[in-house]
Amino acid sequence: MDLFDEMPHIESKRLVLREFVSSDADALNRFSHNQRIYRLLPTFLYEQRYNDARVVIERTRAECFDTKESILLAICPRKDPQKMMGIAEIYAYEPRKPKASIGYRISRRYWGQGIATEVAGMLKSYLLDEVHMRTITAHVIRKNIPSALALKKNGLFRLYPGVWEDWGQDKPVLVDKWIYKRRWGNQGPTQEEIEKALAAIKQTQSQSA
Ligand SMILES: CC(C)(COP(=O)(O)OP(=O)(O)OC[C@H]1O[C@@H](n2cnc3c(N)ncnc32)[C@H](O)[C@@H]1OP(=O)(O)O)[C@@H](O)C(=O)NCCC(=O)NCCS
């Protein structure tokens, strides 16, 4: 199955990741206007494109899914699938590799309960097992430790640390690129090996400059 053949509906024991519906509008409005949630995120996320969350929900299928730009899913408790706890996202799909990126943002009141870790795991399993991706990536601002830990616990490696990216803010931001490759499984380089190799490259570069 291709990633965009059908809208994912992903369940774990505790959570459901499902398509947004019109009754999510009030919760999404509060969520997407909360600066504490968006402090360490790009300024161009789809849920913030329109001021009114009803418009976001109405247009997300046509403007994200049908164009194969991204997939936005509401994170909900399995016991109460009407209640939105956050957003999970799949984006930057490259069918030839095949590769996709994952993202998540959680309501403040649910932080620290392992939700991001679980959502990253659910997205990873879906992408590997259901739509047969070979590579999964995630971009995280360097100072976002909880997000980095959620990825690390799911076997992603911080393969490209310290890349400057344009996240729509006044200045570029320092981002780490995390990667999972199917063919490595959990056998990627250790963080120490990555740092050591990068330090050696930097040293060679400064010697030849
Ligand atoms: C970052 C974010 C997604 C983490 O979500 P979460 O559900 O609280 O994360 P988890 O509970 O799965 O925690 C992940 C790890 O971070 C740790 N952690 C949680 N909050 C922390 C904090 N304030 N400081 C340090 N570590 C923290 C947890 O202990 C856990 O590590 P452990 O399993 O070794 O104990 C959430 O804070 C959020 O939505 N922030 C705003 C949006 C955002 O930044 N999204 C990510 C963009 S890349």
The ligand as an ORCA input file, in Angstrom:
! r2SCAN-3c Opt
* xyz 0 1
  C       8.098     17.585     23.122
  C       6.802     16.875     23.438
  C       6.227     16.320     22.144
  C       7.100     15.716     24.402
  O       5.874     15.052     24.625
  P       5.632     14.172     25.912
  O       4.422     13.335     25.647
  O       5.634     15.014     27.110
  O       6.939     13.265     25.886
  P       7.136     11.906     26.696
  O       6.274     11.905     27.910
  O       6.991     10.761     25.726
  O       8.611     12.055     27.173
  C       9.731     11.784     26.366
  C      10.941     11.822     27.257
  O      11.213     13.171     27.627
  C      11.320     13.271     29.043
  N      10.770     14.561     29.419
  C       9.480     14.938     29.399
  N       9.394     16.229     29.765
  C      10.646     16.646     30.033
  C      11.205     17.885     30.426
  N      10.454     18.942     30.647
  N      12.556     17.962     30.560
  C      13.336     16.889     30.308
  N      12.859     15.708     29.923
  C      11.534     15.580     29.787
  C      10.492     12.121     29.572
  O      10.906     11.776     30.869
  C      10.780     11.053     28.550
  O      12.025     10.441     28.786
  P      12.104      9.075     29.608
  O      11.172      8.166     28.881
  O      13.532      8.707     29.509
  O      11.614      9.358     30.968
  C       5.768     17.814     24.101
  O       6.395     18.469     25.162
  C       5.219     18.849     23.128
  O       4.208     18.620     22.461
  N       5.883     20.019     23.046
  C       5.465     21.065     22.126
  C       5.557     20.647     20.665
  C       6.905     20.060     20.304
  O       7.919     20.567     20.726
  N       6.863     18.978     19.518
  C       8.049     18.280     19.071
  C       8.668     19.000     17.926
  S      10.078     18.158     17.297
*
